[in-house]
Amino acid sequence: MQTAADQNLMCRRVWIWSAAALLAGTLIGFGLSRASYGPPLRSEHSQPAVKLPQQPVVVAADGKLFHDPACTHIHGKPERMSALDAVRQGYTPCTRCMRSALKR
């Protein structure tokens, strides 16, 4: 028969292994989900596109956002491309002119 001390020690071991497995699974899952999500974003503070617009968008080579061609908040020389290409290159939607791309 096990003593109370033996049972307590076994309970601690089970708890520690369970916590370690949960932490490892969470870290691995987070890494895999981010890696499978797509290219790194050009800005850490941007929200990735949820819906891609069908019309062409414009980006600036040194910018971080993609815009509607009529947007007045484009900084730099605009380059026209598809929204899919912009996302593949790490651009994220402008919160002013591309709100529809951010809505779930």
Phi, psi and omega per residue, in radians:
M1 nan 2.457 -3.124
Q2 -1.440 2.563 3.074
T3 -1.478 2.933 3.120
A4 -1.088 -0.621 3.133
A5 -1.152 -0.706 3.113
D6 -1.133 -0.723 3.127
Q7 -1.141 -0.691 3.129
N8 -1.128 -0.747 3.130
L9 -1.115 -0.755 3.129
M10 -1.130 -0.686 3.107
C11 -1.089 -0.732 3.114
R12 -1.102 -0.764 -3.134
R13 -1.079 -0.769 3.130
V14 -1.091 -0.751 -3.132
W15 -1.112 -0.775 -3.120
I16 -1.120 -0.788 3.132
W17 -1.141 -0.653 3.111
S18 -1.137 -0.772 3.125
A19 -1.116 -0.722 3.134
A20 -1.126 -0.731 3.132
A21 -1.146 -0.712 3.113
L22 -1.113 -0.777 3.123
L23 -1.104 -0.784 -3.141
A24 -1.107 -0.746 3.121
G25 -1.103 -0.698 3.113
T26 -1.127 -0.807 -3.133
L27 -1.132 -0.740 3.120
I28 -1.156 -0.762 3.125
G29 -1.075 -0.724 3.121
F30 -1.126 -0.763 3.141
G31 -1.116 -0.737 3.139
L32 -1.206 -0.696 -3.117
S33 -1.176 -0.669 3.123
R34 -1.218 -0.687 -3.132
A35 -1.183 -0.621 -3.117
S36 -1.445 -0.199 -3.090
Y37 -1.202 -0.699 -3.139
G38 2.664 -2.886 -3.104
P39 -1.218 2.789 3.093
P40 -1.109 2.479 3.132
L41 -1.283 2.634 3.135
R42 -1.262 -0.327 3.111
S43 -2.319 2.336 3.120
E44 -1.224 -0.325 -3.046
H45 -1.725 0.034 -3.104
S46 -1.478 2.725 3.014
Q47 -1.765 2.286 3.132
P48 -1.206 2.740 3.133
A49 -1.170 2.409 3.078
V50 -1.707 -0.735 3.072
K51 -2.153 2.367 3.125
L52 -1.622 2.303 3.077
P53 -1.204 2.633 -3.131
Q54 -1.422 -0.500 -3.098
Q55 -1.376 2.778 3.080
P56 -1.093 2.660 3.104
V57 -2.123 2.969 3.071
V58 -2.143 2.584 3.090
V59 -2.342 2.795 2.981
A60 -1.914 2.420 -3.063
A61 -0.961 -0.655 -3.129
D62 -1.683 0.128 -3.138
G63 -1.595 -3.117 -3.118
K64 -2.171 -0.165 -3.027
L65 -2.040 2.705 2.915
F66 -1.880 2.576 -2.977
H67 -2.258 2.795 2.890
D68 -1.176 2.459 -3.122
P69 -0.982 -0.411 -3.138
A70 -1.586 0.018 -3.086
C71 -1.138 2.436 3.131
T72 -1.606 0.043 -3.091
H73 -1.839 0.392 3.107
I74 -1.439 2.235 3.118
H75 -1.968 2.117 -3.116
G76 1.796 -3.131 -3.124
K77 -1.318 2.090 -3.098
P78 -1.297 2.473 3.065
E79 -2.162 2.232 -3.077
R80 -1.501 2.402 3.075
M81 -2.817 3.029 3.094
S82 -1.322 2.735 3.117
A83 -1.101 -0.629 3.123
L84 -1.093 -0.771 3.093
D85 -1.099 -0.683 3.134
A86 -1.097 -0.757 3.131
V87 -1.153 -0.712 3.117
R88 -1.064 -0.511 3.135
Q89 -1.559 0.051 3.055
G90 1.660 0.062 3.103
Y91 -1.301 2.626 3.102
T92 -2.141 2.804 -3.060
P93 -1.181 2.493 2.997
C94 -1.173 2.304 -3.118
T95 -1.283 -0.243 -3.126
R96 -1.565 -0.802 -3.040
C97 -1.857 -0.207 -3.087
M98 -2.124 0.648 -3.127
R99 -1.042 -0.561 -3.126
S100 -1.108 -0.467 3.127
A101 -1.334 -0.273 -3.116
L102 -1.695 -0.306 -3.085
K103 -1.339 2.454 3.099
R104 -1.530 nan nan
